[in-house]
Amino acid sequence: QHEEVVRFFVSSGADLNLKNNKSESALDLCDGFLKAIIKDAAVEKNTPDTDKKALQELYEDAATKFNMKPRVGIELIMNSELGGSLEAVSKFLHRQGAHLNKTKIGEYLGEPDKVPLLEIFLKDMDFSNMEFDEALRAFLAKFRLPGEAQKIDRIMECFAMRFYELNPTTFPHQDHAYLLAFSLIMLNTDLHNPSIKNKMTREQFVKNNSNTGLKEDLAPEFLGQMYDAIKKREIKLETEDQTFGNSVIAKMGWMTKQGGRVKTWKRRWFILSDKVLYYFKEKQEETSRACGIIPLEDLEIRNSESKRKYCFELYLSYSTNTIKAMKREKGQIQKGHHNNYFIAADSREEMESWMKAISENIFQGTSKQFDELRQTRIQRNNQSSSSSSSSSGEAIDNTLSALQLKHGVTFADLRTYTQLSILSYQDTAKIRAVHSAAIVEAPVKSFTFFTLLNNTLQTQTVVIGGTKWPTAAQLLADLSNRSKQSLPDQYGILLAAKQIYKTLAKTLKSHFKTTIVGHSVGGCVAIHVAFHLRKKGFSIKNVITFGQPKDITDRQLSQYDRLPVIRVVHEKDPVVNLFPNFSHIGSKLILLRDIHYCFVEEPPLESDTTASNIKDDTIQLNSAENYDRLISLKLTRSVPVRAQMLPHFRD
């Protein structure tokens, strides 16, 4: 609005040099953002009328095409004699912003190959000497933030860089600006959303923005001022455009839906478009006539054929609240009554196709998504701090680098996985007290497991626990009293893995990057589960096991050899070489005393554990708590040892 007013006054002949009784001109009183607009408007005012008219016609034509398909509108600007550059495209987006679809501007600027344009778009906005919250308001008024996390991250990264460039004394580092931007948007939602009853306090906001992993924390006084500014005046985020005419229909077809209050099944025509699932009594494409609307915000999807053939379920994984949906009753739009939706397709192929399409359209609410991005950056900062701490001691050579380069795993990641392994032995309430969105399944043959989904980063982690021997006596008894079955068969490892795989296949998303973590015998199960999932088309990023015994047969070696397995072992742990006549696969990270470790990409054949190695003090080395302790010792400083030197580092 300010931009339009400024352009009107300048084009109408306002004298920019006229001063008030304090000898201040309009330019003296404006911040950098408005100064840039004034200068641009002045250039436009002096443009010949013929050129001005031609440019306006170009803009109007390009805006119409942009709102239908952004790429076509931008190509029109780029191929015009009046355009032809990214600078011209940026000017078009700024000047025609009021006539452009805000959602499509955000989606377009967030694309990976549009970073140069985004940087120029930001250079056309002067944030010099502006308060940070005001700069954020001005920026977010230009477009609607996209739904995809990577695009949000890209856009906010560029904004933080631009603000820091123009105001280098406001923050110690541009990462402070990045983190605070997310915090302010989340605070804005918290303070101004009427459905949130318990509002964040000033003290809580200051505390939440401390200990971010950066070398310096922002001053509490500054954070308090930011809190007060947001509380006093809401940031008006651009909302979704209401028009449906330009929307893309992702999928449509007939399915059968179960009612909310009355549990009858009724045939409905479904349309999936713009992260919303619509359903109708008759086949049509007019969403205004929908008898039900299901926004796919914060939902999860899973197979539910136990309910009905070819059925899937939409549900809120992190709470028991009613899903935010609407339905039409007697011509009136009313709030829906579903805690979950059960929908059945006509065939397995259709069910899988709908599940895939809906999964790709599910998005997380702004605050939750921003919080995950913010936490990811904080975790990255903490890891950087750990790396810099270790570099002050003895340098880490390329043994750990090999682990990081090939598998993308750090000691900080391993610490997270050991803590998840410890958690896998707890009950559902304790797991969800730490991870409220955890999907905890019923144990299979005493193997416990749960899943963490991250829709923002499109990752998922499965954690499987399976300690079998609390004492040496119990392990020795199993070794001496077993039947003709091998120990893996006796413990039902393959059978358990198949059952766990079938359960996970209903919950996991095939296009997400999957990490599977297993402790002790649970590590054996984790490898077999990963094999089944990969065979089914799931993306397996890593399989991380702690203190895992051998259980791969000669026939399985060739089938499993490409799985990205990292075995983390304590050299004295007797469990890791259990199960004679079986083998290990994958790389091996050996945890030695104190800060030392050894990473072996292709370990040699390993000998079997003998009964003399199994004692109460050594069996405790296999506990998840022990692995957690050994990893934590190497977080701040770690020193690699080459395989040839291992005999000198034995405990």
LODREN-218936 format. One line per 4 residues: number of its first residue (from 1); their letters; for each residue z, y, x of C-alpha. Coordinates in steps of 0.2 Angstrom, whole numbers. Layout:
<recs>
NUM	a	Z/Y/X; ...
</recs>
This chain:
<recs>
1	qhee	0/0/0; 4/12/14; -12/8/22; -22/12/7
5	vvrf	-13/29/4; -15/34/23; -34/30/21; -35/40/5
9	fvss	-27/56/13; -37/55/29; -54/52/20; -49/67/8
13	gadl	-48/79/23; -29/79/27; -26/89/42; -18/77/55
17	nlkn	-13/91/67; -3/102/53; 15/103/58; 31/105/48
21	nkse	45/118/51; 51/106/65; 35/107/74; 31/89/70
25	sald	14/82/65; 10/67/55; 6/57/70; 23/62/78
29	lcdg	32/55/63; 22/39/61; 26/22/69; 13/14/80
33	flka	7/3/65; 3/18/54; -4/28/69; -17/14/72
37	iikd	-22/15/53; -24/34/54; -35/34/70; -46/20/62
41	aave	-47/30/46; -52/46/56; -66/36/64; -72/30/48
45	kntp	-72/48/40; -84/54/54; -96/39/51; -113/45/43
49	dtdk	-113/41/24; -128/30/26; -119/19/39; -103/20/28
53	kalq	-113/14/13; -121/0/22; -105/-6/29; -96/-6/12
57	elye	-110/-16/5; -109/-29/19; -90/-30/17; -91/-33/-2
61	daat	-104/-46/1; -94/-55/15; -78/-54/4; -86/-63/-10
65	kfnm	-93/-77/2; -76/-77/11; -66/-81/-5; -78/-95/-8
69	kprv	-79/-102/9; -71/-92/24; -83/-98/37; -99/-91/27
73	giel	-91/-74/25; -86/-73/43; -104/-78/49; -111/-64/38
77	imns	-101/-52/48; -105/-60/65; -124/-60/61; -125/-42/55
81	elgg	-130/-28/65; -115/-18/59; -104/-33/65; -108/-45/78
85	slea	-91/-47/87; -73/-53/84; -67/-35/84; -79/-32/69
89	vskf	-72/-48/60; -54/-42/63; -58/-25/56; -66/-33/41
93	lhrq	-50/-44/38; -39/-28/39; -50/-17/29; -54/-29/15
97	gahl	-37/-37/14; -34/-32/-3; -50/-40/-9; -48/-56/0
101	nktk	-39/-72/-4; -23/-71/6; -21/-90/7; -38/-92/15
105	igey	-35/-78/27; -19/-87/33; -28/-104/34; -43/-97/43
109	lgep	-32/-88/56; -21/-103/59; -36/-114/65; -35/-120/83
113	dkvp	-51/-112/88; -47/-95/80; -33/-90/92; -45/-77/100
117	llei	-48/-69/83; -30/-70/79; -25/-61/95; -38/-47/91
121	flkd	-32/-46/73; -14/-43/80; -21/-30/93; -27/-20/78
125	mdfs	-9/-19/73; 2/-8/83; 21/-13/82; 26/0/96
129	nmef	44/6/93; 46/-3/77; 61/-13/71; 58/-31/72
133	deal	60/-35/54; 48/-20/49; 35/-27/61; 37/-44/53
137	rafl	35/-37/36; 19/-28/40; 12/-44/48; 16/-55/34
141	akfr	9/-43/21; -8/-46/28; -10/-65/22; -1/-80/15
145	lpge	7/-91/29; -3/-108/28; 6/-124/23; 2/-134/39
149	aqki	16/-133/52; 4/-132/67; -5/-117/60; 12/-108/56
153	drim	17/-112/74; 1/-105/81; 2/-89/70; 20/-85/74
157	ecfa	18/-88/92; 4/-75/93; 15/-63/83; 30/-65/95
161	mrfy	19/-63/110; 11/-47/103; 28/-39/98; 36/-43/115
165	elnp	21/-36/123; 23/-19/114; 42/-19/114; 47/-28/131
169	ttfp	65/-21/130; 69/-28/113; 70/-46/118; 74/-54/135
173	hqdh	59/-66/132; 46/-69/118; 54/-85/113; 68/-75/106
177	ayll	56/-66/95; 48/-82/90; 65/-90/85; 71/-75/76
181	afsl	55/-73/66; 58/-90/58; 77/-86/56; 73/-70/46
185	imln	61/-79/35; 73/-93/31; 87/-79/29; 76/-70/17
189	tdlh	74/-85/6; 92/-89/7; 98/-71/2; 85/-67/-11
193	npsi	81/-84/-20; 92/-84/-36; 93/-103/-36; 103/-103/-20
197	knkm	121/-100/-25; 130/-101/-8; 122/-87/2; 122/-87/21
201	treq	135/-75/28; 133/-62/42; 144/-73/53; 134/-89/49
205	fvkn	118/-80/53; 124/-74/70; 131/-91/74; 115/-100/69
209	nsnt	105/-89/81; 117/-92/96; 115/-107/109; 96/-108/106
213	glke	93/-116/124; 87/-99/131; 95/-91/146; 102/-77/136
217	dlap	108/-76/118; 104/-60/107; 118/-48/105; 129/-52/89
221	eflg	127/-33/85; 108/-34/85; 108/-50/75; 120/-42/62
225	qmyd	108/-27/60; 94/-39/57; 105/-48/43; 109/-32/35
229	aikk	91/-26/35; 85/-42/26; 99/-42/14; 96/-24/9
233	reik	77/-26/7; 68/-43/4; 53/-47/14; 39/-49/1
237	lete	30/-65/6; 12/-67/-1; 13/-80/-14; -1/-93/-19
241	dqtf	-16/-85/-26; -17/-90/-45; -35/-92/-47; -41/-111/-48
245	gnsv	-60/-107/-48; -61/-108/-29; -49/-122/-26; -56/-139/-19
249	iakm	-52/-154/-29; -46/-168/-17; -46/-182/-29; -47/-185/-48
253	gwmt	-47/-201/-59; -38/-211/-72; -20/-218/-69; -5/-223/-80
257	kqgg	11/-213/-78; 29/-218/-84; 38/-204/-95; 53/-195/-89
261	rvkt	66/-196/-103; 56/-209/-113; 51/-223/-101; 34/-227/-109
265	wkrr	18/-229/-99; 3/-218/-104; -14/-216/-98; -18/-199/-90
269	wfil	-32/-190/-81; -26/-184/-64; -33/-170/-53; -26/-167/-35
273	sdkv	-30/-150/-29; -21/-137/-17; -5/-147/-15; -3/-149/-33
277	lyyf	-5/-165/-44; -11/-161/-62; -12/-173/-76; -21/-172/-93
281	kekq	-23/-182/-109; -41/-181/-108; -54/-180/-94; -57/-162/-89
285	eets	-56/-150/-74; -47/-135/-83; -30/-134/-75; -24/-122/-88
289	racg	-25/-137/-100; -14/-148/-90; 0/-157/-99; 9/-159/-83
293	iipl	10/-150/-66; 18/-158/-51; 19/-147/-35; 20/-158/-20
297	edle	33/-148/-11; 47/-158/-2; 41/-175/-10; 39/-192/-2
301	irns	27/-206/-8; 30/-225/-7; 23/-241/-14; 32/-247/-29
305	eskr	23/-262/-35; 40/-270/-39; 40/-258/-54; 22/-261/-60
309	kycf	6/-268/-52; -3/-255/-41; 11/-243/-44; 17/-229/-32
313	elyl	32/-218/-33; 34/-199/-29; 52/-194/-25; 63/-182/-16
317	syst	70/-191/-1; 84/-179/4; 92/-176/-13; 95/-182/-31
321	ntik	89/-166/-39; 75/-165/-53; 58/-163/-45; 51/-146/-47
325	amkr	38/-149/-60; 32/-143/-77; 25/-151/-93; 17/-144/-109
329	ekgq	26/-149/-125; 20/-142/-142; 10/-129/-133; 25/-123/-123
333	iqkg	27/-124/-104; 44/-133/-100; 53/-139/-85; 50/-157/-81
337	hhnn	64/-170/-82; 59/-182/-68; 70/-187/-53; 54/-197/-48
341	yfia	37/-201/-54; 30/-219/-56; 11/-219/-57; 0/-234/-58
345	adsr	-18/-235/-52; -31/-247/-59; -33/-257/-42; -25/-259/-25
349	eeme	-40/-250/-17; -37/-235/-29; -18/-235/-27; -20/-234/-8
353	swmk	-34/-221/-9; -22/-210/-21; -7/-213/-9; -17/-207/6
357	aise	-24/-192/-3; -7/-187/-10; 2/-190/7; -10/-178/15
361	nifq	-7/-164/2; 12/-166/2; 20/-151/10; 38/-145/14
365	gtsk	46/-130/7; 45/-114/18; 63/-114/24; 64/-132/28
369	qfde	47/-132/37; 52/-116/47; 69/-124/51; 60/-139/59
373	lrqt	48/-128/69; 63/-118/75; 73/-133/79; 58/-141/89
377	riqr	57/-125/99; 76/-125/103; 75/-143/108; 61/-138/120
381	nnqs	71/-124/127; 86/-136/130; 74/-148/139; 67/-134/150
385	ssss	85/-129/154; 89/-147/159; 73/-148/170; 78/-132/178
389	ssss	95/-138/181; 89/-154/189; 77/-145/200; 92/-136/208
393	geai	97/-152/215; 87/-166/223; 69/-165/216; 63/-178/204
397	dntl	47/-187/211; 33/-194/201; 42/-209/195; 49/-200/180
401	salq	33/-190/179; 23/-206/176; 34/-209/161; 32/-192/154
405	lkhg	13/-191/157; 9/-208/150; 22/-210/136; 27/-192/133
409	vtfa	46/-197/135; 60/-187/143; 78/-192/146; 82/-179/132
413	dlrt	72/-190/120; 80/-206/126; 97/-198/123; 92/-195/105
417	ytql	86/-213/103; 102/-220/110; 112/-210/98; 101/-215/84
421	sils	104/-233/90; 122/-231/89; 120/-224/71; 110/-239/66
425	yqdt	126/-249/65; 134/-237/53; 134/-238/34; 122/-227/24
429	akir	134/-213/20; 138/-210/39; 119/-211/43; 115/-198/30
433	avhs	129/-187/35; 120/-185/51; 102/-186/44; 102/-182/26
437	aaiv	84/-187/23; 86/-204/32; 78/-218/22; 91/-232/25
441	eapv	85/-250/20; 95/-265/16; 98/-276/32; 86/-291/35
445	ksft	95/-306/43; 108/-294/49; 96/-283/57; 99/-265/52
449	fftl	86/-251/51; 82/-234/44; 68/-222/45; 66/-203/49
453	lnnt	51/-194/42; 45/-177/49; 32/-170/38; 30/-154/48
457	lqtq	26/-162/64; 18/-178/56; 30/-190/65; 41/-204/60
461	tvvi	54/-214/69; 60/-231/64; 77/-237/72; 82/-255/72
465	ggtk	99/-262/77; 103/-280/81; 117/-284/93; 122/-302/91
469	wpta	136/-305/103; 151/-294/103; 159/-306/116; 153/-317/130
473	aqll	161/-332/122; 150/-330/107; 134/-329/117; 139/-344/128
477	adls	142/-354/112; 125/-349/105; 117/-354/122; 125/-371/123
481	nrsk	125/-376/104; 108/-371/99; 97/-384/91; 79/-389/96
485	qslp	75/-371/90; 73/-358/103; 85/-344/102; 72/-332/95
489	dqyg	68/-344/81; 87/-347/79; 90/-329/76; 74/-327/65
493	illa	67/-313/75; 48/-316/69; 53/-318/51; 64/-303/51
497	akqi	51/-293/59; 38/-298/46; 50/-293/32; 55/-277/40
501	yktl	36/-273/42; 33/-276/24; 47/-264/19; 41/-251/31
505	aktl	23/-252/26; 28/-245/8; 37/-230/16; 28/-225/32
509	kshf	13/-214/33; -2/-222/42; -8/-205/49; 9/-200/56
513	ktti	13/-204/74; 26/-218/74; 40/-221/87; 50/-237/85
517	vghs	67/-239/93; 76/-255/95; 93/-260/103; 97/-277/110
521	vggc	89/-291/99; 83/-277/88; 72/-272/102; 63/-288/100
525	vaih	61/-285/82; 54/-268/85; 40/-274/96; 34/-287/83
529	vafh	36/-274/69; 25/-262/80; 12/-276/82; 11/-278/63
533	lrkk	10/-260/59; -4/-256/72; -14/-271/66; -13/-263/48
537	gfsi	-19/-246/55; -3/-236/58; -3/-225/73; 10/-231/86
541	knvi	16/-218/98; 29/-227/107; 41/-242/106; 57/-239/115
545	tfgq	70/-253/117; 87/-253/125; 94/-269/132; 81/-280/124
549	pkdi	80/-299/129; 64/-308/132; 55/-316/117; 36/-314/120
553	tdrq	27/-331/121; 12/-334/132; 0/-333/117; 7/-317/112
557	lsqy	5/-309/129; -13/-305/127; -11/-299/109; 4/-287/113
561	drlp	-1/-281/130; -8/-264/123; 8/-259/114; 15/-243/122
565	virv	32/-252/126; 46/-244/137; 60/-255/140; 76/-246/146
569	vhek	88/-258/155; 104/-258/165; 101/-269/180; 117/-279/177
573	dpvv	115/-281/158; 114/-300/156; 105/-299/139; 89/-292/146
577	nlfp	84/-308/154; 90/-320/140; 79/-333/132; 71/-344/145
581	nfsh	52/-348/144; 49/-331/136; 42/-315/144; 44/-296/143
585	igsk	30/-283/140; 28/-265/144; 35/-253/157; 53/-254/163
589	lill	65/-239/166; 80/-246/176; 96/-236/174; 106/-236/190
593	rdih	123/-229/194; 127/-211/191; 111/-200/192; 99/-213/199
597	ycfv	85/-223/190; 69/-232/194; 53/-232/183; 42/-247/185
601	eepp	25/-246/177; 21/-265/178; 37/-275/182; 35/-292/191
605	lesd	41/-308/182; 59/-308/179; 72/-323/182; 82/-330/167
609	ttas	100/-325/164; 112/-339/170; 129/-343/161; 138/-337/177
613	nikd	132/-319/173; 139/-319/156; 157/-312/155; 166/-300/143
617	dtiq	164/-285/155; 145/-288/158; 141/-291/139; 148/-274/136
621	lnsa	134/-267/147; 122/-271/132; 131/-260/120; 121/-245/113
625	enyd	136/-234/118; 134/-239/136; 116/-235/136; 120/-218/129
629	rlis	133/-215/142; 120/-220/156; 107/-209/149; 118/-194/147
633	lklt	123/-194/165; 104/-191/169; 101/-176/158; 106/-162/169
637	rsvp	101/-170/186; 92/-186/189; 86/-194/205; 72/-207/206
641	vraq	73/-223/217; 58/-233/222; 58/-251/218; 59/-256/236
645	mlph	76/-247/237; 84/-256/222; 95/-268/232; 104/-252/240
649	frd	108/-246/223; 116/-261/214; 133/-257/206
</recs>
